[in-house]
């Protein structure tokens, strides 16, 4: 109970710090911070698949881009929509895709599952490029971010600070819910399935249904991130559904670490900050990010979160259990 109270306190402090950002950051840095919050949800959703369920997917950007396009199309073709309505509309195709694709692919595991997700990602990427009348093809879609209608009054989303607070509240709440989910019976069941699926089936668990629920859930989370991503940039193109976008979230997750819940969030901070500052120095910033990723895999395979915990153990002599509040539980390991 004490450890859980500490976790709640840490979450509260982080949200309070996030709320103070518009007061202390310049416009450019606030723009970057908004992007970090959005990608944090994307990376957390990916880690629920990879780190918790052990499902390597090369098509997670499919949900991200689907909701992005749906959000943009709703704004362009349905006049008078408020920003929250567009986000809700954007979630629909991601949920539907999660049901359909999950039902087809989750019968397979390992490399077969990974390659099939890659095939579906390539299919939707081709559609995004070729269906020019809907997606805008290579040119993408431009739009103006709608306002937030609270009934009594309307909040202008033209202000970056106002939009940042909306992102912080909605996306922040989604991330906190993901953390809570990992501590529920369903969340622990997912981890136990990863460790020994046959034992879970023997105990009477429907592992296929649990895996499908997780797949739909993570797809919806990625879709929510995708909706806010296009609202942030007021633009969407085929890159949102491309393999490059999946590669980006994969790098973020691996750099931060898949074994800890907060690892991917740390990876997002590192990736976006390095990307923004390296891109100002050189056009070959992607090469340096690739080198960093290779070094991480070779020398810090557990990611930065694992490295920081090792440093903590050495400095303070504390043993941090893998089953702690922010760790992927290790119960059921045989």
C-alpha positions as CSV (number, residue, x, y, z in Angstrom):
1,X,0.0,0.0,0.0
2,X,2.8,2.4,0.9
3,X,4.5,1.8,-2.5
4,X,1.3,2.4,-4.3
5,X,0.7,5.7,-2.4
6,X,4.3,6.7,-3.5
7,X,3.4,5.9,-7.1
8,X,0.2,8.1,-6.9
9,X,2.3,10.9,-5.4
10,X,4.9,10.6,-8.2
11,X,2.1,10.7,-10.8
12,X,0.6,13.8,-9.1
13,X,3.9,15.6,-9.1
14,X,4.5,14.8,-12.8
15,X,1.1,16.1,-13.8
16,X,1.6,19.2,-11.7
17,X,5.0,19.8,-13.3
18,X,3.3,19.3,-16.7
19,X,0.7,21.9,-15.9
20,X,3.4,24.5,-15.1
21,X,5.2,24.0,-18.4
22,X,3.4,26.8,-20.3
23,X,4.5,29.2,-17.6
24,X,8.2,28.4,-17.9
25,X,8.8,27.2,-21.4
26,X,9.2,29.3,-24.6
27,X,6.8,28.6,-27.5
28,X,9.2,26.4,-29.3
29,X,9.9,24.2,-26.3
30,X,6.2,24.0,-25.4
31,X,5.6,22.8,-29.0
32,X,8.2,20.1,-28.4
33,X,6.7,19.2,-25.0
34,X,3.3,18.7,-26.6
35,X,4.8,16.3,-29.1
36,X,6.5,14.5,-26.3
37,X,3.2,13.9,-24.4
38,X,1.5,12.7,-27.5
39,X,4.3,10.3,-28.4
40,X,4.5,9.0,-24.8
41,X,1.0,7.5,-25.2
42,X,2.0,6.0,-28.6
43,X,5.1,4.4,-27.0
44,X,3.3,3.2,-23.9
45,X,0.6,1.5,-26.1
46,X,3.3,-0.1,-28.1
47,X,5.1,-1.4,-25.0
48,X,1.9,-3.0,-23.8
49,X,2.1,-5.2,-26.9
50,X,5.8,-5.7,-26.9
51,X,7.0,-5.6,-23.3
52,X,4.0,-6.9,-21.6
53,X,2.4,-9.4,-24.1
54,X,5.6,-10.2,-26.0
55,X,4.0,-9.3,-29.4
56,X,6.4,-7.7,-31.8
57,X,4.4,-5.6,-34.3
58,X,5.6,-3.8,-37.4
59,X,2.2,-2.3,-38.0
60,X,1.4,-0.3,-34.9
61,X,1.5,3.0,-37.0
62,X,-1.4,1.6,-38.9
63,X,-3.8,2.5,-36.0
64,X,-1.9,5.8,-35.4
65,X,-2.3,6.9,-39.1
66,X,-5.9,5.6,-39.5
67,X,-7.1,7.8,-36.6
68,X,-5.0,10.6,-37.9
69,X,-6.7,10.5,-41.4
70,X,-10.1,10.0,-39.9
71,X,-9.7,13.0,-37.6
72,X,-8.5,15.2,-40.5
73,X,-11.3,14.1,-42.8
74,X,-13.9,14.7,-40.2
75,X,-12.7,18.3,-39.7
76,X,-12.6,18.9,-43.4
77,X,-15.9,17.4,-44.4
78,X,-18.2,17.9,-41.3
79,X,-18.5,21.6,-40.5
80,X,-19.0,22.7,-36.9
81,X,-17.4,19.7,-35.2
82,X,-15.6,20.4,-31.9
83,X,-12.2,19.1,-31.2
84,X,-13.3,16.3,-28.9
85,X,-15.9,15.1,-31.4
86,X,-13.2,14.8,-34.0
87,X,-11.1,12.8,-31.7
88,X,-14.0,10.4,-30.9
89,X,-14.6,10.0,-34.7
90,X,-10.9,9.3,-35.2
91,X,-11.0,6.4,-32.7
92,X,-13.6,4.5,-34.6
93,X,-11.5,3.2,-37.5
94,X,-8.7,2.2,-35.1
95,X,-11.1,0.1,-33.0
96,X,-12.6,-1.5,-36.1
97,X,-9.2,-2.2,-37.5
98,X,-8.1,-3.7,-34.2
99,X,-11.1,-6.1,-34.2
100,X,-10.7,-7.2,-37.8
101,X,-6.9,-7.4,-38.0
102,X,-6.5,-8.8,-34.5
103,X,-9.1,-11.5,-35.3
104,X,-7.1,-12.5,-38.4
105,X,-3.5,-12.2,-37.1
106,X,-3.5,-13.2,-33.5
107,X,-3.8,-16.9,-34.4
108,X,-0.2,-16.6,-35.3
109,X,2.8,-15.9,-33.1
110,X,6.4,-14.8,-33.2
111,X,7.9,-13.9,-36.5
112,X,4.7,-14.9,-38.4
113,X,2.7,-12.3,-36.5
114,X,5.4,-9.6,-37.0
115,X,5.6,-10.2,-40.7
116,X,1.8,-10.2,-41.1
117,X,1.6,-6.9,-39.3
118,X,4.2,-5.6,-41.7
119,X,2.2,-6.7,-44.6
120,X,-1.0,-5.0,-43.4
121,X,1.0,-1.8,-42.7
122,X,2.4,-1.9,-46.3
123,X,-1.2,-2.4,-47.6
124,X,-2.6,0.7,-45.8
125,X,0.5,2.7,-46.7
126,X,-0.1,2.0,-50.4
127,X,-3.8,3.0,-50.0
128,X,-2.7,6.2,-48.3
129,X,-0.5,7.1,-51.3
130,X,-2.7,5.9,-54.1
131,X,-6.2,7.1,-52.9
132,X,-5.4,10.7,-53.7
133,X,-9.0,11.9,-53.6
134,X,-9.4,10.9,-49.9
135,X,-5.9,11.1,-48.4
136,X,-4.3,13.8,-50.6
137,X,-1.6,11.3,-51.6
138,X,1.9,12.8,-51.3
139,X,0.5,16.2,-50.5
140,X,-1.4,15.1,-47.5
141,X,-4.3,17.0,-45.9
142,X,-4.2,20.5,-44.3
143,X,-6.8,21.8,-41.9
144,X,-7.4,24.2,-39.1
145,X,-7.7,22.9,-35.5
146,X,-11.3,23.3,-34.2
147,X,-12.1,24.9,-30.9
148,X,-13.1,23.1,-27.6
149,X,-16.8,23.7,-26.9
150,X,-17.6,23.2,-23.2
151,X,-21.2,24.2,-23.5
152,X,-21.1,27.3,-21.4
153,X,-18.1,28.8,-23.2
154,X,-15.7,27.9,-26.0
155,X,-11.9,27.6,-25.6
156,X,-9.9,28.6,-28.7
157,X,-7.4,25.9,-29.7
158,X,-5.5,28.3,-31.9
159,X,-3.5,29.0,-28.7
160,X,-0.7,26.4,-28.3
161,X,-1.0,26.7,-24.5
162,X,-4.7,25.9,-24.6
163,X,-4.1,22.9,-26.8
164,X,-1.2,21.7,-24.7
165,X,-3.5,21.7,-21.6
166,X,-6.1,19.6,-23.5
167,X,-3.4,17.2,-24.6
168,X,-2.0,16.9,-21.0
169,X,-5.5,16.2,-19.6
170,X,-6.7,13.7,-22.1
171,X,-3.5,12.0,-23.1
172,X,-2.2,12.2,-19.5
173,X,-5.3,10.5,-18.2
174,X,-4.9,7.7,-20.9
175,X,-1.3,7.1,-19.8
176,X,-2.3,6.9,-16.1
177,X,-5.1,4.5,-17.1
178,X,-2.5,2.3,-18.9
179,X,-0.4,2.3,-15.7
180,X,-3.5,1.3,-13.7
181,X,-4.3,-1.4,-16.3
182,X,-0.9,-3.1,-15.8
183,X,-1.8,-3.6,-12.1
184,X,-5.2,-5.1,-12.8
185,X,-5.9,-8.9,-13.0
186,X,-6.2,-8.5,-16.8
187,X,-2.8,-6.8,-17.0
188,X,-1.1,-9.4,-15.0
189,X,-2.8,-12.1,-17.0
190,X,-1.2,-10.7,-20.1
191,X,2.2,-11.0,-18.6
192,X,1.6,-14.5,-17.4
193,X,0.5,-15.5,-20.8
194,X,3.7,-14.2,-22.2
195,X,5.7,-16.3,-19.8
196,X,3.8,-19.5,-20.1
197,X,0.7,-19.6,-22.3
198,X,0.1,-23.3,-22.0
199,X,-0.1,-23.1,-18.2
200,X,-2.6,-20.3,-18.4
201,X,-4.7,-22.3,-20.9
202,X,-4.5,-25.3,-18.5
203,X,-5.8,-23.0,-15.7
204,X,-8.8,-22.2,-17.8
205,X,-7.9,-18.8,-19.3
206,X,-9.0,-17.9,-22.8
207,X,-5.7,-16.6,-24.0
208,X,-6.9,-15.8,-27.5
209,X,-9.7,-13.6,-26.2
210,X,-7.3,-11.8,-23.8
211,X,-4.8,-11.2,-26.5
212,X,-7.5,-9.8,-28.8
213,X,-8.8,-7.4,-26.1
214,X,-5.2,-6.2,-25.6
215,X,-4.7,-5.7,-29.3
216,X,-7.9,-3.7,-29.7
217,X,-7.0,-1.7,-26.6
218,X,-3.5,-0.8,-27.7
219,X,-4.8,0.0,-31.2
220,X,-7.3,2.5,-29.7
221,X,-4.6,4.1,-27.6
222,X,-2.3,4.4,-30.7
223,X,-5.3,5.9,-32.5
224,X,-5.9,8.5,-29.7
225,X,-2.2,9.5,-30.0
226,X,-2.6,9.7,-33.8
227,X,-5.6,12.0,-33.5
228,X,-3.8,14.4,-31.3
229,X,-0.7,14.1,-33.4
230,X,-2.4,15.5,-36.5
231,X,-4.3,18.1,-34.5
232,X,-1.0,19.2,-33.1
233,X,0.6,19.7,-36.6
234,X,-2.7,20.5,-38.3
235,X,-1.6,18.2,-41.1
236,X,-1.6,14.5,-41.9
237,X,0.2,12.6,-44.7
238,X,0.9,9.0,-45.7
239,X,4.0,9.2,-43.3
240,X,1.6,8.8,-40.4
241,X,0.8,5.2,-41.4
242,X,4.2,4.3,-42.8
243,X,6.8,1.8,-41.5
244,X,8.9,4.7,-40.6
245,X,6.4,5.8,-38.0
246,X,6.4,2.2,-36.5
247,X,10.2,2.3,-36.5
248,X,10.2,5.6,-34.6
249,X,8.0,4.2,-31.8
250,X,10.1,1.0,-31.8
251,X,13.2,3.0,-31.3
252,X,11.6,5.1,-28.5
253,X,10.5,2.0,-26.7
254,X,13.8,0.2,-27.0
255,X,15.9,3.2,-26.0
256,X,13.8,3.8,-22.9
257,X,13.4,0.1,-22.1
258,X,10.6,-2.4,-22.4
259,X,10.7,-3.9,-18.9
260,X,9.5,-0.8,-17.1
261,X,6.3,1.0,-17.7
262,X,8.0,4.4,-17.6
263,X,10.8,3.2,-19.9
264,X,9.1,4.2,-23.2
265,X,8.2,7.6,-21.9
266,X,11.9,8.2,-21.1
267,X,12.7,7.0,-24.6
268,X,10.3,9.5,-26.1
269,X,12.0,12.4,-24.2
270,X,15.5,11.3,-25.4
271,X,14.4,10.6,-29.0
272,X,12.5,13.8,-29.6
273,X,15.0,16.1,-27.8
274,X,17.9,14.5,-29.7
275,X,16.0,14.6,-33.0
276,X,15.1,18.3,-32.7
277,X,18.6,19.5,-31.7
278,X,20.5,17.1,-34.0
279,X,18.4,18.2,-37.0
280,X,19.4,21.8,-36.4
281,X,23.1,20.7,-36.5
282,X,23.1,18.3,-39.4
283,X,20.8,16.9,-42.1
284,X,22.1,13.4,-41.3
285,X,20.6,13.3,-37.8
286,X,18.9,10.0,-38.5
287,X,22.4,8.4,-38.9
288,X,23.3,9.5,-35.4
289,X,20.0,8.2,-34.0
290,X,20.8,4.9,-35.6
291,X,24.2,4.8,-34.0
292,X,22.7,5.6,-30.6
293,X,20.2,2.7,-31.1
294,X,23.0,0.2,-32.0
295,X,25.0,1.3,-29.0
296,X,22.0,0.9,-26.8
297,X,21.3,-2.7,-28.1
298,X,25.0,-3.7,-27.7
299,X,25.8,-2.1,-24.3
300,X,22.5,-1.3,-22.6
301,X,20.1,-4.0,-23.8
302,X,17.6,-3.2,-21.1
303,X,17.3,0.4,-22.1
304,X,17.9,3.6,-20.2
305,X,15.3,2.7,-17.5
306,X,17.2,-0.5,-16.7
307,X,20.5,1.4,-16.7
308,X,19.2,4.0,-14.3
309,X,17.9,1.4,-11.9
310,X,21.3,-0.3,-11.9
311,X,22.9,3.0,-11.1
312,X,20.4,3.4,-8.3
313,X,21.3,0.0,-6.8
314,X,25.0,0.8,-6.9
315,X,24.7,4.2,-5.4
316,X,22.1,3.4,-2.7
317,X,22.4,-0.3,-2.4
318,X,18.6,-0.8,-3.0
319,X,17.3,-3.8,-4.7
320,X,14.5,-2.8,-7.1
321,X,12.3,-5.8,-7.7
322,X,11.2,-6.4,-11.3
323,X,7.7,-6.7,-10.0
324,X,7.7,-3.2,-8.5
325,X,5.1,-0.5,-9.2
326,X,6.7,0.6,-12.5
327,X,8.0,-2.7,-13.7
328,X,6.7,-5.4,-16.0
329,X,5.7,-8.1,-13.5
330,X,7.7,-11.2,-13.5
331,X,5.2,-13.5,-11.8
332,X,4.7,-16.9,-13.5
333,X,8.2,-17.1,-14.9
334,X,9.1,-20.7,-15.2
